[in-house]
Amino acid sequence: MAATSNVTEVIFLGFSQNKNVQKVLFATFLLLYAAIVLGNGLIVVTITASRGLTSPMYFFLSFLSFVEICYCSVTAPKLIVDSFNKRRVISLEGCITQIFFLHFFGGTEIFLLTVMAYDRYVAICKPLHYVIIMNRRVCGLLVGAAWVGGLLHSLGQTFLIFQLPFCGPNLIDHYFCDVHPVLKLACSDTFLLSLLIILNGGSISVVSFVVLLASYSVILRSLRNRSSDGRRKALSTCASHLAVVGLFFIPCSFVYMRPCVSLPADKIVAVFYTVLTPLLNPVIYSFRNAEVKNAVRRLMGKKVHWREK
């Protein structure tokens, strides 16, 4: 329980109070959530079951898809259920728990995207040493470090919120609990706390962005000496990764790398990094890849053959 609080529950204002709009939101987000789980789940199953997809890139991609499912599941199911309810309520403990898992999976995703950029740098710039550098043990350690980094980031954010007293009102102009909206409910001075929260989230974003920028700067320079076919293949892979990075980092930066002030646009921007990025990840990063598409076809073919028996 947070420090001495009169507030025991939090009420979301959501997107709209109009019943017809709520029905549209229910149908839309239910379909989007189903697509996210099925699309990313198919990637995880395909990579796990396919002997041909053993490259470190696919190893990292399977974890990214799993994290995308978890990340979206923190907010989407509650949003879908709330579309039916006139009063959208969550307990204070549930609100803080939602903040914890939101930043845990979000932080892990940021670190995984950074690891994947490093993987592409080694693959393109040091191809002869790629197998040695990115061996199974190193890949496992990098994924483990991403999870630990996400956990430490989330613990820091949640601990800061946990110390606050909440005296009311208990209305949040959002559809899930996050640090900025919840800070507005506190009945104490949150200026220093908001700076620490920005420092925590901002430092991760800035460091990751610098690593990503450095990796792709070196990659682009090295591609000048490659053949046109090699350059085209490398650029295709890098473009897919940069598209996912842009879809996730730009909206997150808008929300978390500014003073803790809630804006009307925050709800719409949040849809980009909590729903649209997990939705587009399979399309951008996987189903444009010939090896993944062939592996999915083989997997589906095996299932059809097994059913016929």
Secondary structure, DSSP 8 states (H G I E B T S, - for coil): --SS-S--EEEE--S---HHHHHHHHHHHHHHHHHHHHHHHHHHHHHHH-SS--SHHHHHHHHHHHHHHHHHHHHHHHHHHHTT-SSEEEEHHHHHHHHHHHHHHHHHHHHHHHHHHHHHHHHHH-GGGHHHHT-HHHHHHHHHHHHHHHHHHHHHHHHHHHT--B-S--EESSSS--HHHHHTTBSS--HHHHHHHHHHHHHHHHHHHHHHHHHHHHHHHHGGGS-HHHHHHHHHHHHHHHHHHHHHHHHHHHHHSS-S---TTHHHHHHIIIIIHHHHHIIIIITTSHHHHHHHHHHHHHHHHHHH-
